[in-house]
Amino acid sequence: MATETITIFTPSEIMLAALLGKTFRPESVLDIIRSLSDLGITEHPYDAVCVEKVHERLQWYGYNANEANQVVWALRERAK
């Protein structure tokens, strides 16, 4: 019996993906959203704790500080 993995994105994740798509390749956008999804950041408003968590998580996955800042700015735009 084969099992399938289905990824369902929330509306806020889709909005974040649209904002990230202006800067990152589609594969990177999906990777970033998957990297952050378990933190619950895409559902909560932008704040200082989110910024720290985003930087920490993305640097763990190999993104540099500039790329992490671009994600933070996208989160800030989405929260407006």
C-alpha positions as CSV (number, residue, x, y, z in Angstrom):
1,M,0.0,0.0,0.0
2,A,1.5,3.3,-1.1
3,T,1.2,6.4,1.1
4,E,1.0,9.9,-0.3
5,T,2.3,13.0,1.3
6,I,0.0,15.9,0.8
7,T,1.1,19.4,1.7
8,I,-1.7,21.8,2.4
9,F,-0.9,25.5,2.8
10,T,-2.8,27.9,4.9
11,P,-4.0,31.2,3.4
12,S,-1.3,33.1,5.3
13,E,1.4,30.8,4.0
14,I,0.1,31.3,0.4
15,M,0.2,35.1,0.9
16,L,3.8,34.8,2.3
17,A,4.7,32.6,-0.7
18,A,3.5,35.3,-3.0
19,L,5.6,37.9,-1.3
20,L,8.7,35.7,-1.1
21,G,8.2,34.8,-4.8
22,K,9.3,38.3,-5.7
23,T,12.8,37.6,-4.4
24,F,13.3,33.8,-4.2
25,R,12.9,30.9,-6.7
26,P,9.7,28.8,-6.3
27,E,11.7,25.9,-4.9
28,S,13.3,28.1,-2.3
29,V,9.9,29.6,-1.4
30,L,8.5,26.2,-0.6
31,D,11.6,25.2,1.3
32,I,11.4,28.4,3.4
33,I,7.7,27.9,4.2
34,R,8.3,24.3,5.2
35,S,11.2,25.3,7.3
36,L,9.1,27.9,9.2
37,S,5.7,26.1,9.3
38,D,6.2,24.2,12.6
39,L,7.2,27.5,14.3
40,G,3.7,28.9,13.8
41,I,5.2,32.2,12.5
42,T,3.2,32.4,9.4
43,E,0.0,32.5,11.4
44,H,1.0,35.1,14.0
45,P,1.7,38.8,13.6
46,Y,5.2,40.1,13.0
47,D,7.1,40.7,16.3
48,A,10.7,40.6,17.6
49,V,10.3,37.0,18.8
50,C,9.4,36.0,15.2
51,V,12.4,37.8,13.8
52,E,14.8,35.9,16.1
53,K,13.1,32.6,15.4
54,V,13.2,33.2,11.6
55,H,16.9,34.1,11.6
56,E,17.8,31.2,13.8
57,R,15.8,28.6,11.8
58,L,16.8,29.8,8.4
59,Q,20.5,30.0,9.3
60,W,20.2,26.5,10.6
61,Y,19.0,25.5,7.1
62,G,21.8,27.2,5.4
63,Y,20.3,30.6,4.4
64,N,22.5,33.6,5.0
65,A,21.6,36.7,7.1
66,N,20.5,38.7,4.0
67,E,18.1,36.0,2.9
68,A,16.7,35.7,6.4
69,N,16.2,39.5,6.5
70,Q,14.3,39.3,3.2
71,V,12.0,36.6,4.7
72,V,11.4,38.9,7.8
73,W,10.5,41.8,5.5
74,A,8.0,39.5,3.7
75,L,6.5,38.6,7.0
76,R,6.2,42.2,7.9
77,E,4.5,43.0,4.6
78,R,2.1,40.1,5.1
79,A,1.2,41.3,8.6
80,K,0.1,44.8,7.3
